[in-house]
Amino acid sequence: MNYYSLNKKAPNTTFADAVVRGLAPDKGLYFPESITPLDPSFFETIEDKSNAEIAFEAIKQFILPEIPEDILKTIVEETLNFDFPVVEINENISTLELFHGPTMAFKDVGARFMARCLGYFNKTNTNHVTVLVATSGDTGGAVANGFLGVKGVDVVILYPSGKVSDIQEKQLTTLGQNITALEVDGVFDDCQDMVKQAFMDKELTDKMQLTSANSINIARWLPQLFYYMFAYKQLKSKHSDIAFSVPSGNFGNICAGMVAQKLGLPIKHFIAANNANDTVVNYMISQTYIPKPSVQTISNAMDVGNPSNFIRIQELHNNDFDALKANLSSYSYTDEETKAALLELYNDYSYVADPHGAVGYLGAKDYLKENDAHVVFMETAHPTKFLDVVEDVIKESVALPSQIEAVMDKEGVSIKINSYNELKGFLLS
Ligand SMILES: *Cc1c(COP(=O)(O)O)cnc(C)c1O
């Protein structure tokens, strides 16, 4: 499969090249040249297939033959070696728990898949790739864990000193091997700015192949379409008219769901559940897209004022606003509403959610006020990743899962930096 740049000013290219580059040379996002629906029998018999079989069939058109079939099968199996359970909340609402991976963040799947693809491409070409990421917490851990030990790939993670939780810092700093954590004297935006500066620094990019590992990268974005199929597999015998409420930041996850829908998965509707960062909510009302600076919330993995994947969502709907409006609803919630939802889930349904999942739950409820459906909200992180907020709201302590406990005992290692020149010096050394 070849990919084109949504800016339409760069040549079309292969999957391998698009993964290694991240962004096209014209700074556009890559998009597949075609999306061919799967045979209806695939969905009719989906409950007879393993998750790895479903995933392989769903993604192979985007990747073969650049990665051979048998290797792609192995990549998919290794990526998905944990559970994706649907938990019923009530008659009309379920949650799909995406936090059973090694770092308990839903980004584990995309990070593991992308790491293995890059690892494969590096076997045949001995060029080293350096993955450079800025993290406000969750992305960094998933990327670090996903890329650990992958040959030919170095990972450099920038995080703001003192601004990530203890658990998140341990997940970033205790791995070693090909993973380096740089502790930046500053806030997340400083980390992000340094990363951007590095990508634009010709002296640096002439000397090394830098790439990103956020959802602009197709190898991190596309595998998220699996989630929707796994939910459907578990629910199809009980419910028709399934809709998804997706806590959204950069809109990579929900956009991948729309690819699953193009592949033929019967999805009635999408709900983008947002915190106070409401750029898309406003767009769906005004038809004018006005990016804004992000505001800080308790669901901080969604603090995004200019969602990078929204342009892919528009492309999937042929840039037709009415078509998009028929398929997508979007709501925004305050931190107070999010906390009330966490408490409601706990009191009424004995379910401990994290703040992102709670926003998804609110989206499900609002959609159901005017529509009939069974709505699945995505639980994108384990509640212990946001322990302070969750325990403060439900007034109970939440037990640490074994994955988290294992890193808490280890000693973290990081390198302190406080300027772009220090970052550049590190990368060139
Ligand atoms: C990244 C993230 C999101 C947002 O996902 P997008 O694909 O960027 O919309 C939601 N919840 C959690 C916990 C995340 O880490």
The ligand as a Gaussian input file, in Angstrom:
#p B3LYP/6-31G(d) Opt

LIG

0 1
 C       -3.499000       9.732000      24.434000
 C       -4.640000       9.518000      25.342000
 C       -5.952000       9.873000      24.986000
 C       -6.281000      10.591000      23.696000
 O       -6.107000       9.798000      22.569000
 P       -6.024000      10.465000      21.108000
 O       -5.794000       9.342000      20.181000
 O       -4.854000      11.425000      21.164000
 O       -7.297000      11.185000      20.873000
 C       -6.987000       9.584000      25.863000
 N       -6.735000       8.984000      27.046000
 C       -5.490000       8.646000      27.439000
 C       -5.299000       8.028000      28.774000
 C       -4.397000       8.884000      26.603000
 O       -3.172000       8.552000      27.012000

